[in-house]
Amino acid sequence: MKMILIQLPNGQIRQVGDRYVLSEGEVRIRSMDIEDDKSPMTVDEELEQLQVQLAGCSVAALGGTKDPAREGDYGWSPTYQDVLDLRLKYEELLKEGR
């Protein structure tokens, strides 16, 4: 079963089924596969995880690269990894004196 996380025009986050048709101003955030044998995250839990992931992007951008999150960690996301990789490349260029 697939669930979709959307953002409404007023900024609220809502979880809907995969057959939901977006209305004007609504934005699809993420599709999630829900297995029958495990309970899905609630919208509040998903929102909390997204906030942690966003905070991780900020930490990586500001140089917090000593103990980075790894794929599978609660705070890891592909976007976090992109920011971390860019920060590490930036630090490498600084060492080279560019």
N, CA, C and O atoms as CSV, one atom per row, in Angstrom:
chain,resi,resn,atom,element,x,y,z
A,1,MET,N,N,0.847,-1.174,0.000
A,1,MET,CA,C,0.000,0.000,0.000
A,1,MET,C,C,0.896,1.241,0.000
A,1,MET,O,O,1.926,1.257,0.673
A,2,LYS,N,N,0.522,2.255,-0.732
A,2,LYS,CA,C,1.282,3.502,-0.791
A,2,LYS,C,C,0.500,4.616,-0.108
A,2,LYS,O,O,-0.718,4.727,-0.254
A,3,MET,N,N,1.217,5.422,0.626
A,3,MET,CA,C,0.655,6.620,1.228
A,3,MET,C,C,1.457,7.799,0.700
A,3,MET,O,O,2.636,7.666,0.375
A,4,ILE,N,N,0.815,8.933,0.618
A,4,ILE,CA,C,1.466,10.138,0.116
A,4,ILE,C,C,1.361,11.221,1.177
A,4,ILE,O,O,0.302,11.425,1.770
A,5,LEU,N,N,2.458,11.903,1.407
A,5,LEU,CA,C,2.488,13.031,2.324
A,5,LEU,C,C,2.395,14.291,1.476
A,5,LEU,O,O,3.196,14.478,0.560
A,6,ILE,N,N,1.427,15.159,1.767
A,6,ILE,CA,C,1.259,16.395,0.997
A,6,ILE,C,C,1.284,17.595,1.926
A,6,ILE,O,O,1.029,17.481,3.125
A,7,GLN,N,N,1.597,18.749,1.349
A,7,GLN,CA,C,1.513,20.012,2.081
A,7,GLN,C,C,0.361,20.804,1.492
A,7,GLN,O,O,0.293,21.025,0.283
A,8,LEU,N,N,-0.544,21.226,2.364
A,8,LEU,CA,C,-1.697,22.013,1.949
A,8,LEU,C,C,-1.285,23.471,1.763
A,8,LEU,O,O,-0.236,23.881,2.261
A,9,PRO,N,N,-2.092,24.258,1.055
A,9,PRO,CA,C,-1.748,25.679,0.842
A,9,PRO,C,C,-1.526,26.456,2.139
A,9,PRO,O,O,-0.770,27.427,2.153
A,10,ASN,N,N,-2.177,26.040,3.229
A,10,ASN,CA,C,-2.021,26.746,4.503
A,10,ASN,C,C,-0.790,26.285,5.276
A,10,ASN,O,O,-0.553,26.749,6.391
A,11,GLY,N,N,0.009,25.364,4.690
A,11,GLY,CA,C,1.234,24.910,5.320
A,11,GLY,C,C,1.102,23.619,6.107
A,11,GLY,O,O,2.112,23.032,6.495
A,12,GLN,N,N,-0.112,23.164,6.350
A,12,GLN,CA,C,-0.307,21.928,7.096
A,12,GLN,C,C,0.147,20.731,6.265
A,12,GLN,O,O,0.077,20.744,5.036
A,13,ILE,N,N,0.611,19.700,6.960
A,13,ILE,CA,C,1.024,18.453,6.330
A,13,ILE,C,C,-0.089,17.432,6.539
A,13,ILE,O,O,-0.673,17.347,7.619
A,14,ARG,N,N,-0.374,16.662,5.498
A,14,ARG,CA,C,-1.455,15.675,5.578
A,14,ARG,C,C,-1.036,14.388,4.873
A,14,ARG,O,O,-0.341,14.423,3.858
A,15,GLN,N,N,-1.460,13.263,5.416
A,15,GLN,CA,C,-1.173,11.966,4.819
A,15,GLN,C,C,-2.425,11.498,4.087
A,15,GLN,O,O,-3.516,11.505,4.655
A,16,VAL,N,N,-2.272,11.088,2.817
A,16,VAL,CA,C,-3.409,10.672,2.002
A,16,VAL,C,C,-3.065,9.373,1.274
A,16,VAL,O,O,-1.905,8.966,1.225
A,17,GLY,N,N,-4.080,8.736,0.717
A,17,GLY,CA,C,-3.871,7.516,-0.045
A,17,GLY,C,C,-3.259,7.803,-1.405
A,17,GLY,O,O,-3.232,8.946,-1.861
A,18,ASP,N,N,-2.766,6.746,-2.049
A,18,ASP,CA,C,-2.050,6.936,-3.312
A,18,ASP,C,C,-2.965,7.303,-4.470
A,18,ASP,O,O,-2.470,7.674,-5.535
A,19,ARG,N,N,-4.270,7.215,-4.305
A,19,ARG,CA,C,-5.193,7.605,-5.374
A,19,ARG,C,C,-5.705,9.037,-5.218
A,19,ARG,O,O,-6.549,9.496,-5.988
A,20,TYR,N,N,-5.187,9.723,-4.222
A,20,TYR,CA,C,-5.600,11.104,-3.960
A,20,TYR,C,C,-5.181,12.009,-5.114
A,20,TYR,O,O,-4.065,11.894,-5.620
A,21,VAL,N,N,-6.061,12.897,-5.529
A,21,VAL,CA,C,-5.764,13.850,-6.600
A,21,VAL,C,C,-5.467,15.200,-5.954
A,21,VAL,O,O,-6.287,15.743,-5.214
A,22,LEU,N,N,-4.280,15.732,-6.248
A,22,LEU,CA,C,-3.877,17.010,-5.665
A,22,LEU,C,C,-4.788,18.134,-6.145
A,22,LEU,O,O,-5.151,18.200,-7.320
A,23,SER,N,N,-5.144,19.003,-5.230
A,23,SER,CA,C,-5.892,20.208,-5.571
A,23,SER,C,C,-4.904,21.343,-5.798
A,23,SER,O,O,-3.720,21.214,-5.487
A,24,GLU,N,N,-5.388,22.446,-6.338
A,24,GLU,CA,C,-4.528,23.595,-6.595
A,24,GLU,C,C,-3.871,24.066,-5.297
A,24,GLU,O,O,-4.539,24.219,-4.274
A,25,GLY,N,N,-2.583,24.290,-5.349
A,25,GLY,CA,C,-1.839,24.780,-4.195
A,25,GLY,C,C,-1.286,23.691,-3.297
A,25,GLY,O,O,-0.484,23.986,-2.411
A,26,GLU,N,N,-1.685,22.441,-3.494
A,26,GLU,CA,C,-1.167,21.347,-2.693
A,26,GLU,C,C,0.115,20.813,-3.333
A,26,GLU,O,O,0.232,20.755,-4.557
A,27,VAL,N,N,1.063,20.428,-2.499
A,27,VAL,CA,C,2.361,19.966,-2.984
A,27,VAL,C,C,2.636,18.566,-2.438
A,27,VAL,O,O,2.512,18.324,-1.237
A,28,ARG,N,N,3.009,17.650,-3.325
A,28,ARG,CA,C,3.382,16.298,-2.918
A,28,ARG,C,C,4.773,16.360,-2.293
A,28,ARG,O,O,5.707,16.878,-2.905
A,29,ILE,N,N,4.912,15.839,-1.087
A,29,ILE,CA,C,6.192,15.861,-0.393
A,29,ILE,C,C,6.921,14.530,-0.545
A,29,ILE,O,O,8.106,14.497,-0.877
A,30,ARG,N,N,6.211,13.440,-0.302
A,30,ARG,CA,C,6.874,12.143,-0.307
A,30,ARG,C,C,5.859,11.034,-0.467
A,30,ARG,O,O,4.755,11.104,0.073
A,31,SER,N,N,6.239,10.008,-1.212
A,31,SER,CA,C,5.452,8.782,-1.305
A,31,SER,C,C,6.082,7.761,-0.379
A,31,SER,O,O,7.306,7.675,-0.280
A,32,MET,N,N,5.254,6.992,0.294
A,32,MET,CA,C,5.763,6.009,1.238
A,32,MET,C,C,5.094,4.669,0.980
A,32,MET,O,O,3.877,4.601,0.810
A,33,ASP,N,N,5.882,3.608,0.950
A,33,ASP,CA,C,5.333,2.262,0.889
A,33,ASP,C,C,5.033,1.830,2.317
A,33,ASP,O,O,5.909,1.873,3.181
A,34,ILE,N,N,3.812,1.419,2.561
A,34,ILE,CA,C,3.398,0.979,3.877
A,34,ILE,C,C,3.197,-0.533,3.826
A,34,ILE,O,O,2.373,-1.030,3.059
A,35,GLU,N,N,3.950,-1.253,4.640
A,35,GLU,CA,C,3.788,-2.695,4.696
A,35,GLU,C,C,2.651,-3.019,5.651
A,35,GLU,O,O,2.473,-2.353,6.671
A,36,ASP,N,N,1.887,-4.043,5.313
A,36,ASP,CA,C,0.719,-4.410,6.103
A,36,ASP,C,C,1.064,-4.818,7.535
A,36,ASP,O,O,0.257,-4.612,8.442
A,37,ASP,N,N,2.251,-5.396,7.753
A,37,ASP,CA,C,2.583,-5.918,9.073
A,37,ASP,C,C,3.201,-4.894,10.012
A,37,ASP,O,O,3.456,-5.212,11.174
A,38,LYS,N,N,3.446,-3.698,9.553
A,38,LYS,CA,C,3.971,-2.686,10.470
A,38,LYS,C,C,3.149,-1.411,10.360
A,38,LYS,O,O,2.695,-1.036,9.279
A,39,SER,N,N,2.970,-0.766,11.475
A,39,SER,CA,C,2.140,0.435,11.469
A,39,SER,C,C,2.904,1.599,10.858
A,39,SER,O,O,4.088,1.782,11.144
A,40,PRO,N,N,2.245,2.381,10.027
A,40,PRO,CA,C,2.920,3.520,9.390
A,40,PRO,C,C,3.180,4.633,10.399
A,40,PRO,O,O,2.538,4.721,11.445
A,41,MET,N,N,4.142,5.475,10.046
A,41,MET,CA,C,4.389,6.648,10.880
A,41,MET,C,C,3.178,7.559,10.786
A,41,MET,O,O,2.549,7.665,9.733
A,42,THR,N,N,2.861,8.204,11.871
A,42,THR,CA,C,1.797,9.194,11.822
A,42,THR,C,C,2.337,10.433,11.123
A,42,THR,O,O,3.546,10.569,10.932
A,43,VAL,N,N,1.460,11.315,10.752
A,43,VAL,CA,C,1.883,12.554,10.103
A,43,VAL,C,C,2.794,13.344,11.042
A,43,VAL,O,O,3.783,13.928,10.598
A,44,ASP,N,N,2.470,13.366,12.326
A,44,ASP,CA,C,3.307,14.093,13.291
A,44,ASP,C,C,4.706,13.473,13.397
A,44,ASP,O,O,5.699,14.193,13.498
A,45,GLU,N,N,4.779,12.132,13.375
A,45,GLU,CA,C,6.084,11.463,13.426
A,45,GLU,C,C,6.888,11.748,12.165
A,45,GLU,O,O,8.090,12.005,12.232
A,46,GLU,N,N,6.224,11.701,11.020
A,46,GLU,CA,C,6.887,11.998,9.752
A,46,GLU,C,C,7.378,13.444,9.726
A,46,GLU,O,O,8.491,13.719,9.276
A,47,LEU,N,N,6.550,14.360,10.206
A,47,LEU,CA,C,6.929,15.774,10.259
A,47,LEU,C,C,8.134,15.974,11.166
A,47,LEU,O,O,9.047,16.729,10.830
A,48,GLU,N,N,8.142,15.301,12.313
A,48,GLU,CA,C,9.277,15.413,13.229
A,48,GLU,C,C,10.562,14.912,12.570
A,48,GLU,O,O,11.616,15.532,12.709
A,49,GLN,N,N,10.474,13.796,11.855
A,49,GLN,CA,C,11.657,13.273,11.185
A,49,GLN,C,C,12.134,14.235,10.093
A,49,GLN,O,O,13.336,14.450,9.939
A,50,LEU,N,N,11.207,14.808,9.342
A,50,LEU,CA,C,11.592,15.780,8.305
A,50,LEU,C,C,12.264,16.999,8.923
A,50,LEU,O,O,13.200,17.550,8.343
A,51,GLN,N,N,11.793,17.427,10.099
A,51,GLN,CA,C,12.417,18.571,10.773
A,51,GLN,C,C,13.836,18.235,11.211
A,51,GLN,O,O,14.738,19.065,11.100
A,52,VAL,N,N,14.036,17.008,11.713
A,52,VAL,CA,C,15.377,16.573,12.110
A,52,VAL,C,C,16.282,16.504,10.888
A,52,VAL,O,O,17.441,16.916,10.948
A,53,GLN,N,N,15.761,15.986,9.783
A,53,GLN,CA,C,16.552,15.908,8.556
A,53,GLN,C,C,16.914,17.292,8.043
A,53,GLN,O,O,18.034,17.505,7.580
A,54,LEU,N,N,15.991,18.229,8.117
A,54,LEU,CA,C,16.271,19.606,7.690
A,54,LEU,C,C,17.319,20.249,8.588
A,54,LEU,O,O,18.210,20.946,8.101
A,55,ALA,N,N,17.222,20.024,9.885
A,55,ALA,CA,C,18.222,20.548,10.809
A,55,ALA,C,C,19.594,19.959,10.498
A,55,ALA,O,O,20.605,20.655,10.591
A,56,GLY,N,N,19.631,18.681,10.130
A,56,GLY,CA,C,20.892,18.047,9.757
A,56,GLY,C,C,21.521,18.705,8.543
A,56,GLY,O,O,22.742,18.839,8.473
A,57,CYS,N,N,20.699,19.116,7.586
A,57,CYS,CA,C,21.210,19.832,6.412
A,57,CYS,C,C,21.879,21.131,6.833
A,57,CYS,O,O,22.933,21.490,6.309
A,58,SER,N,N,21.272,21.827,7.769
A,58,SER,CA,C,21.832,23.084,8.261
A,58,SER,C,C,23.157,22.839,8.974
A,58,SER,O,O,24.122,23.573,8.764
A,59,VAL,N,N,23.205,21.816,9.811
A,59,VAL,CA,C,24.440,21.485,10.529
A,59,VAL,C,C,25.556,21.153,9.546
A,59,VAL,O,O,26.681,21.628,9.699
A,60,ALA,N,N,25.253,20.342,8.542
A,60,ALA,CA,C,26.265,19.974,7.538
A,60,ALA,C,C,26.734,21.203,6.763
A,60,ALA,O,O,27.929,21.356,6.509
A,61,ALA,N,N,25.807,22.077,6.389
A,61,ALA,CA,C,26.156,23.278,5.630
A,61,ALA,C,C,27.074,24.199,6.427
A,61,ALA,O,O,27.930,24.877,5.859
A,62,LEU,N,N,26.888,24.220,7.749
A,62,LEU,CA,C,27.695,25.088,8.604
A,62,LEU,C,C,28.999,24.446,9.060
A,62,LEU,O,O,29.760,25.052,9.815
A,63,GLY,N,N,29.263,23.203,8.599
A,63,GLY,CA,C,30.551,22.583,8.894
A,63,GLY,C,C,30.523,21.464,9.907
A,63,GLY,O,O,31.582,20.972,10.295
A,64,GLY,N,N,29.365,21.045,10.347
A,64,GLY,CA,C,29.272,19.947,11.304
A,64,GLY,C,C,29.452,18.609,10.606
A,64,GLY,O,O,28.496,17.860,10.406
A,65,THR,N,N,30.710,18.320,10.236
A,65,THR,CA,C,30.974,17.133,9.423
A,65,THR,C,C,31.804,16.088,10.155
A,65,THR,O,O,32.192,15.087,9.552
A,66,LYS,N,N,32.084,16.291,11.430
A,66,LYS,CA,C,32.964,15.373,12.161
A,66,LYS,C,C,32.333,13.989,12.355
A,66,LYS,O,O,33.013,12.975,12.198
A,67,ASP,N,N,31.062,13.941,12.688
A,67,ASP,CA,C,30.372,12.667,12.916
A,67,ASP,C,C,29.070,12.668,12.117
A,67,ASP,O,O,27.991,12.812,12.692
A,68,PRO,N,N,29.165,12.507,10.778
A,68,PRO,CA,C,27.975,12.659,9.932
A,68,PRO,C,C,26.974,11.518,10.083
A,68,PRO,O,O,27.332,10.397,10.446
A,69,ALA,N,N,25.727,11.827,9.797
A,69,ALA,CA,C,24.687,10.800,9.757
A,69,ALA,C,C,24.971,9.875,8.581
A,69,ALA,O,O,25.572,10.282,7.587
A,70,ARG,N,N,24.539,8.650,8.704
A,70,ARG,CA,C,24.730,7.646,7.657
A,70,ARG,C,C,23.363,7.194,7.147
A,70,ARG,O,O,22.360,7.290,7.854
A,71,GLU,N,N,23.339,6.699,5.908
A,71,GLU,CA,C,22.091,6.204,5.344
A,71,GLU,C,C,21.467,5.179,6.301
A,71,GLU,O,O,22.137,4.262,6.778
A,72,GLY,N,N,20.189,5.357,6.565
A,72,GLY,CA,C,19.486,4.499,7.511
A,72,GLY,C,C,19.300,5.158,8.863
A,72,GLY,O,O,18.414,4.765,9.621
A,73,ASP,N,N,20.124,6.163,9.187
A,73,ASP,CA,C,19.943,6.915,10.430
A,73,ASP,C,C,18.677,7.757,10.351
A,73,ASP,O,O,18.244,8.144,9.265
A,74,TYR,N,N,18.094,8.034,11.497
A,74,TYR,CA,C,16.847,8.804,11.578
A,74,TYR,C,C,16.993,10.166,10.915
A,74,TYR,O,O,16.056,10.633,10.268
A,75,GLY,N,N,18.142,10.812,11.060
A,75,GLY,CA,C,18.340,12.155,10.528
A,75,GLY,C,C,18.919,12.223,9.135
A,75,GLY,O,O,19.106,13.314,8.597
A,76,TRP,N,N,19.209,11.070,8.533
A,76,TRP,CA,C,19.811,11.059,7.205
A,76,TRP,C,C,18.743,11.192,6.135
A,76,TRP,O,O,17.637,10.674,6.287
A,77,SER,N,N,19.075,11.889,5.047
A,77,SER,CA,C,18.206,11.964,3.870
A,77,SER,C,C,19.123,12.173,2.656
A,77,SER,O,O,20.272,12.583,2.818
A,78,PRO,N,N,18.633,11.899,1.458
A,78,PRO,CA,C,19.457,12.170,0.275
A,78,PRO,C,C,19.873,13.642,0.186
A,78,PRO,O,O,20.982,13.947,-0.253
A,79,THR,N,N,19.004,14.534,0.594
A,79,THR,CA,C,19.338,15.963,0.574
A,79,THR,C,C,20.450,16.277,1.558
A,79,THR,O,O,21.367,17.037,1.250
A,80,TYR,N,N,20.364,15.685,2.747
A,80,TYR,CA,C,21.436,15.850,3.736
A,80,TYR,C,C,22.766,15.406,3.136
A,80,TYR,O,O,23.777,16.094,3.279
A,81,GLN,N,N,22.766,14.254,2.463
A,81,GLN,CA,C,23.998,13.730,1.872
A,81,GLN,C,C,24.551,14.684,0.820
A,81,GLN,O,O,25.763,14.878,0.732
A,82,ASP,N,N,23.669,15.278,0.022
A,82,ASP,CA,C,24.105,16.262,-0.977
A,82,ASP,C,C,24.777,17.458,-0.318
A,82,ASP,O,O,25.833,17.907,-0.762
A,83,VAL,N,N,24.164,17.973,0.740
A,83,VAL,CA,C,24.732,19.131,1.448
A,83,VAL,C,C,26.067,18.756,2.085
A,83,VAL,O,O,27.029,19.520,2.016
A,84,LEU,N,N,26.121,17.585,2.700
A,84,LEU,CA,C,27.357,17.124,3.323
A,84,LEU,C,C,28.479,16.990,2.287
A,84,LEU,O,O,29.604,17.435,2.517
A,85,ASP,N,N,28.163,16.379,1.156
A,85,ASP,CA,C,29.172,16.226,0.097
A,85,ASP,C,C,29.690,17.577,-0.390
A,85,ASP,O,O,30.891,17.747,-0.598
A,86,LEU,N,N,28.780,18.538,-0.571
A,86,LEU,CA,C,29.198,19.878,-1.000
A,86,LEU,C,C,30.087,20.538,0.045
A,86,LEU,O,O,31.081,21.177,-0.299
A,87,ARG,N,N,29.735,20.386,1.320
A,87,ARG,CA,C,30.535,20.984,2.394
A,87,ARG,C,C,31.934,20.381,2.420
A,87,ARG,O,O,32.920,21.098,2.587
A,88,LEU,N,N,32.021,19.065,2.254
A,88,LEU,CA,C,33.330,18.406,2.258
A,88,LEU,C,C,34.178,18.855,1.068
A,88,LEU,O,O,35.388,19.030,1.209
A,89,LYS,N,N,33.566,19.042,-0.096
A,89,LYS,CA,C,34.294,19.549,-1.264
A,89,LYS,C,C,34.781,20.979,-1.011
A,89,LYS,O,O,35.901,21.336,-1.377
A,90,TYR,N,N,33.934,21.786,-0.388
A,90,TYR,CA,C,34.292,23.161,-0.046
A,90,TYR,C,C,35.497,23.183,0.899
A,90,TYR,O,O,36.437,23.951,0.697
A,91,GLU,N,N,35.461,22.336,1.927
A,91,GLU,CA,C,36.562,22.282,2.882
A,91,GLU,C,C,37.847,21.831,2.199
A,91,GLU,O,O,38.928,22.315,2.536
A,92,GLU,N,N,37.746,20.920,1.255
A,92,GLU,CA,C,38.906,20.448,0.496
A,92,GLU,C,C,39.507,21.600,-0.314
A,92,GLU,O,O,40.727,21.757,-0.360
A,93,LEU,N,N,38.656,22.400,-0.948
A,93,LEU,CA,C,39.143,23.549,-1.719
A,93,LEU,C,C,39.809,24.579,-0.809
A,93,LEU,O,O,40.808,25.186,-1.194
A,94,LEU,N,N,39.270,24.782,0.389
A,94,LEU,CA,C,39.884,25.721,1.327
A,94,LEU,C,C,41.294,25.263,1.719
A,94,LEU,O,O,42.203,26.085,1.835
A,95,LYS,N,N,41.474,23.960,1.923
A,95,LYS,CA,C,42.780,23.426,2.273
A,95,LYS,C,C,43.797,23.623,1.146
A,95,LYS,O,O,44.988,23.819,1.387
A,96,GLU,N,N,43.294,23.566,-0.090
A,96,GLU,CA,C,44.173,23.748,-1.246
A,96,GLU,C,C,44.488,25.237,-1.479
A,96,GLU,O,O,45.340,25.577,-2.300
A,97,GLY,N,N,43.799,26.105,-0.754
A,97,GLY,CA,C,44.055,27.531,-0.883
A,97,GLY,C,C,43.323,28.204,-2.019
A,97,GLY,O,O,43.733,29.272,-2.473
A,98,ARG,N,N,42.265,27.610,-2.479
A,98,ARG,CA,C,41.509,28.205,-3.586
A,98,ARG,C,C,40.451,29.138,-3.093
A,98,ARG,O,O,39.723,29.724,-3.894
